[in-house]
């Protein structure tokens, strides 16, 4: 248990600013430093307070660039490939840790956080690690739950799904319910996933026992296009193309969210961010239930989220380390949860807020999933390529493409790109 757990943020920063955090440079030198920090393009009110709190405690300035997700990834690729001192610190999407670390773009954080690792939810450390070393500090994590429209269930005379993870619905049970809730004449669909990407959909084949990448973490052929994957993705396609219970081609998160909020979609698998997001729909009365699974398989849920890493070439190493160490503290994590409400990466936040923030059944489900069913995306240096080709195949499958052909094409393309990592 690290010392940062037992004292507040102000005490933590004031007490070690001239030693552990700033080394020989001291606080005066730190105050003249500005760190370049590319960040996700979340609303300013969800980003600025976090940066301002660090600035107030240390005097170190943060130049945080809020960038849309696609632009963030492109910006990081360009800057990191230049192999210079910028950026100093940056936001790391969990499954990209391996890619950045393998190319020398992340500082090994093992020594800096060695005494603090038991403070984190174990699955959050998985996606911050590569080759058994921690390269990215977990800022939060994620989980997926099922949201359902209570009014539509009542109108159809259907019992609401159980919120008990031990009584979770199977996919086999979900289909006839979704069919009863589908009304083509009213433009109403019974079920959909929030979006169409590997983060959300890999749990479908994994529930059936599929391995989604080879043991070397570089081989797709035989896995991405293996029989278990083909069977699971055929089931997925049939939801949209055969049974017509979902809106084919609705890939964008905003589209499916709007459909659910307006009563045009009865059930949706989505992230915890919707617990807040769906409140904007005044006439929506929704319930929550655990993620479904295949009756002959096992429950599997997506997980993983944003981490923070340090450019090993930064010209401000001590200040960059101070920022990441501060972000790992209890108070910083508390502030971050208040701002964004990602499932916390620190066990302590779960424990301290158990009687307040986490009394909602949704959070009870999430905590259960993180401890029992959460499965991070594959840790591979080529995750970016893996995701891009597989996502394209999944979208094609959703809209009616031949399942095996789409997955064969994805496997071939992934394996071709993986050669550079061998």
N, C-alpha and C positions, 0 to 999 in steps of 0.2 A: 504494500500500500504506500503510494508516494506521499511526500509531505504536503503536496499541493491539495490533497483531499481534505486536510484537517484545518486549514486556515482559509480565510476569505481572500478574494482577489486582491484587494488593496494591500493587505498584510503580506500576501505572497510576493507581489511585485516590489513593494517597498523594502522588504526584508532581504531580498536576494538580488536586487537590481545591479548592485555594484560587483557581485561575485558570479554566481551561477549563470545569470542571464547575460550580463554585459562583459564579464571577464575583466581584462585589464583596461578596456576602453572606457568604462565608467558611464554614468548616467549623462554627464554633460555632452560627451561625444554622441551618445545615443540620440539625444534630442536634436541633433543636426542631421539625422538620417531620415530619408524617405524610402520606404520599401515599395517596389513595383509588385503589385499583386493582382493578376488577372483573376476574375471572379465570375460566377454565374450572373446572368442578367435578371435576378430576382428584383422585385420592387425595392426602390431605394430605402423605404422604411424597414425593410427586412435585412438590409446590409449595413447601412451607415451607422446605426447604433452599435453594432458589434465592433466595427473599426474604431469608432469614436471612444469606446470604453478602453480599448487597448492604448490608444493615443493618450488618453487622459492619465492613465496609470504610468506610462513609460516615457512619454515625450517623443517616442518614435512615430513618425508620420507614415500613414498608409495611403498609397495611391492605388485605390481599388478600381479596376475597370469592370463595369458590369456589362457582360457580353452575352448575347443569345447563345444557346448551347452549341449550335453548329459553328458559329463564329468563334466561340471560345476554343473549341477543338482545333480549328484551323489556325487561329492566332498562336496557340501554344506550339503547334507543329512547326510553324515558320520560325518562331523565336528560339525554341529549343534546338532546332536543327542548326541554327547559327552558332551554337555552342559558345555563347559569350555569357556575360554576367547577368543578363536580363532574361526572364523575370527573376526576382529574388525568391518569392514564395508564390505558389500557384495552387489552384483548386484542381484536384485529381479525381476524375470519375473512377470509382473503385476498380472496375475490371481493366482499366488502362494502366494500372500500377506496373504490371509486368512489362508492358511495352515501353514505358518511360524508363524503368529501372534497367532493363536489358540494354538500352541504348545510352546509358550513362547520364540520364537527365534527372535523377533523383538522388538525394543524399541518404545514406543509410542512417536511419533514426534509432537504431537499436541501442546504441550506447546512451543517447540522450534520454530515451524513454524506458530504458531497461527495467527500472524499478517500479514503473507505473503500469505495465502491461496487464496485470491482473485486475485493473480497474475497469477494463473495457469488456463489453459484451463480446464473447469469443468470435462470433462470426464476422464482426466488424474488422478484426485483425487479419482475417483470411485474405480479404481483397486489398489490404494495405501491404501485403507481403509478397515477396518474390524470392525464390531460391532460399527459403527459410530465413529471410531477413526482412525487417519492417522498414519500408521505404515511404509510406504515406500514413499520416495520423488520421484515424477515423474522426470525422466531424459529426457524423450521424449515420443512421442506417435507414432501411425501408422495409416495408412488408406490403402485401396485397390482401385485401379482404373483399367480400362480396357485399355490395349495396343492393337493396331491393326497395321498390316503391310499395309502401304499405297500402295505399289506396287501390292500386291496381290488383294487388293480391286479394284484398277484401271484395272488390267488385267481381273477381273471378271465383270467389268462394274457396280460395286456396289457403291452407294454413301457412303461417309464416315460418321460414326456415329457423332452425335452432341456432342460438349463438354459442352453444357448447362445442368446443373443438372435438370432443369425443363423440359428438353426434353429428358431425359435419355431413353435408349432402354429398352424394357421389355424383359424378358426371352422368351416370346412367339414370339417376333420379331427376337430375336437373332437366334433361331433354323434354320429357312429357310436360313438365311444368312450364317450360319456356314455350312449348307449342300452344298450351292453353292461354298463355299471355300474349300471343302474337295475333294481331288483328290487321291484316293487310289493308282492309278497307279504310282503316283509321290511321294508317301509317305507323302502327305500333308494333314494336318488336319485343320478343321475350327476353333475349339475352345478348350480351356482347362483352368482349374484352375491351378495356379502355383504349388500347392501341394495339399495334401489330408489330412487335419487335421481340428479339430474343429475351430481353429482360423479363417480359411478361409471359411469353409463350413457351420458353424452354421447360417450365415446370410440367407442361402437358405430357411430353414424351418421358420426362424424368419420373413422373408418377407411374408410368408403365414400366419403369426399370431401364429405360434407354440411357446409354452413355452418349453424351453429346459431343465429345471430342476424345481423341486417343489418349492413352496414358502418358505419352510424351508431350502432350499439350500442343502439338504441332501438326497432328494428322486429323483431317476431316473425313476423308474417304472411308467408308465402312461405318461411320458414326453419324455424321450429318445426314447421310443418305442410307443408313442402316434400316433394316426391316422394322425395328421398333419405332424409329423416327418416322418412317413412311406411314406406318399404321396410325400413329398418333396424329400426324398432320392430315391424314385422310379424314379422321374423325373431326378435326378442326374445320376442314373445308366443308364437310357435310352440314355442319351447323348453319353455314351461310349459303351454300349452294343447293343442297338437297332438302333440308328441313326448313330452310328460309326463316329461322328464328332470329337471325342477326342481320344487321345492315351491311351487306357486302360493300367493300370499298371505303368504309368509314374508318380510315387509318389515323386521323388526327385526334389527339386527346381532346381538344376543345370541342370537336364535333360530337363525340360520344357523350361527353359530359353534358353538353347542351341538350342532347336527346333525352338523357336520363332526367335532367332537371326539369324538362318541359313535359314529362310524362309519356314520351314516345319510346322509351326503353324501360322495361320492367326490372331487369337485373343487369348489373355491370360489375365486372371484376376491376378494381382500381386501387390506387394507392391511398395512404392515410391522409394525404394532402386534401383529399375530397371531403374529409370530415368538416373542414372549414369551407372549402370551395362550394359545396352543395348548399350551404346555408344562404347563399345569395338568391336561391330560388324560393320565393316566399310561399308558394303553394305546395312545396315538396315536403312530404312526410316520409322519411326513409328509415329503414332498419339495416342492420348489418349482420353478417353471418360469416363463418370461416370459409376459406378457399376450398372448393370441391376437389375431389380426387377420384381416380378410377377404382371401382370396387375390388378388382383383383390386384391392384397396385398399392401404393402407399401415398400418404399426403406429402406433397412437396410444395413449398412456397418460395417465390422470388425474394431476394434480399440484396443488400449492397447499396451504397450511395456515395456521397461525396467525402473525399479525404483531402488532406492538405499536405503538400510536399515542398521541399526546399531544393532549389537549383544548386547543385554542388559547385557551380562556378560563380555564385553570387559574390559580389564585392562587399557585402554586408552580412557575413556569416553569423556573427554573434547576435545581431539584431534580428535576423531571420529566425534563428533558433529561439530567441526570446519570444517571438510572435507565436511560433508553433507550440512552445511550452505553455504559453498563456492560454492558447486555445484549448489545450488539454485539461485545463483546470475546471474544477466543479463550477465555479461562478461563471466562467465563460460559456461552458456547456449549458448551464441553466439559462443564461441570456439567449443563447442561440435557439434553444427550444422555445422560449417565449416568442421569439421573432418568427420562426419558421415551422416549428412543430414536426420536424422529422423525428422518428423514433430515436431516443437518445442512444449514444454510443457508450456512455458511462453507466455502469451498473448502479452507481450511487444515485443518479437522477431518478431512475426507476423506483428505487427504494424510498427516497425522500418524498416523491410526489405520489406515492401509491394511494394515499388517502385523499388526494385533491384532484390533480389532472388526470390520473389514470383510473378513476372510478367508472368511467364509461366502459360498457362491455367491449367496445371496439379495441380499446387499449389492452384489455385482458386477453383478447384474441391475439393481438400483435405480440404481446409478451410471450404467450404460449408458443406462437409460431417461431419466434426468434430462438427459443430454447429447444424446440423439438423438430421443426420441419423446414426451417430456413436453409436455402441452398444457394450459395453465391454463384455468379456466372463463372465460366471456365477461366482459370488463371493462365493466360497464354500471352507471350510477347506480341502475338499477332491478333489480339482481340479486336482491334479496330477493323481489320480486314474481315475477320470472322463475322463480326456483327453486321457489317455492311452487306456482305453477300447473302448471309442467312436472312437478314431482314427483308431484302429484296425478294428472296424466294418465298418467304412467308406471306408477303403482300400479294405475290402472284398466285399463291395457293388460295388465299382468301377470295380472290376474284375469279377462280375457276381453272387455273393452269394445271396441267398434269403434275400430280404430286411428286412422283418419283423423278420425273425429268427435271423439275425445278430444283429438287434437292441434289440430284446428280450434278447439275450445273453449278450449284453453290459449292459442293464439295470439291469439284475440280478447280474452281476459281480460288477457293481458300487455300488448297494445297499448293497451288502455283505461287501464291503470295507468301506462304509460310517458308518457302525455300530460303529466303534471305535471313531467316532467324536460325537456321540449322547450323 
